[in-house]
Amino acid sequence: MSPRVRTAVLISGRGSNMRALIEAARAPEFSAEIVLVLSDISAAPGLVLARELGVAAEAVDFRAHPGKPAFEAALDARLSAGTVEIVCLAGFMRVLSPAFVDRWRGRILNIHPSLLPGLRGLNTHERALALGLAEHGCTVHLVTAELDAGPILAQARVPVFAGDDAGALAARVLREEHRIYPQALDDFARSSRAEAESHPR
Ligand code: GRF
């Protein structure tokens, strides 16, 4: 059997998407292995959850570094030490620099709670309601230097109901996030592996 693609998950908070990725990757036929969880915030509840789920989890605390270049160098060093091949952002609340994105080009995935290219950035559920959208959803995409603008790998749509508040809408979208992110990672890792096997270095 081909080796599974070594994958790290970067979080800043509760880590429900991280949990979905870790649980999906337990299936023997899943093409990625979650080897490491990192957080830019030491107190992120997702770090505790990752360890409970049996995955190595560490903080690379942003505030413990003198600036973004030093923070990203530490992140990069930790990922490289873990021989990580794919990075999944899952509620990771820092914008990565173009230099970091370039170094990991084509190997960073993100889940965003809107139907991109609509509603890039923050507070997507509030904005979907304020705009009176009939449909909302989530997107898995490759990360490029431009925020929330990289190639789309998967999307799921949900209806917006009259009477929804941001919390109800977020919960409806989150259920879909937990479904499409593992699926998109599995597909992406499988095609990356096939690509690597057809062009051995
Ligand atoms: C999710 O809504 C995700 O789309 C966004 O941040 C949230 C993270 O939630 N990028 P969780 O930490 O995965 O529960």
Boltz pocket constraint, residues with backbone or C-beta under 6 A from the ligand:
constraints:
  - pocket:
      binder: B
      contacts: [[A, 11], [A, 13], [A, 14], [A, 15], [A, 16], [A, 17], [A, 18], [A, 90], [A, 91], [A, 92], [A, 111], [A, 112], [A, 113], [A, 138], [A, 174], [A, 177]]
      max_distance: 6.0
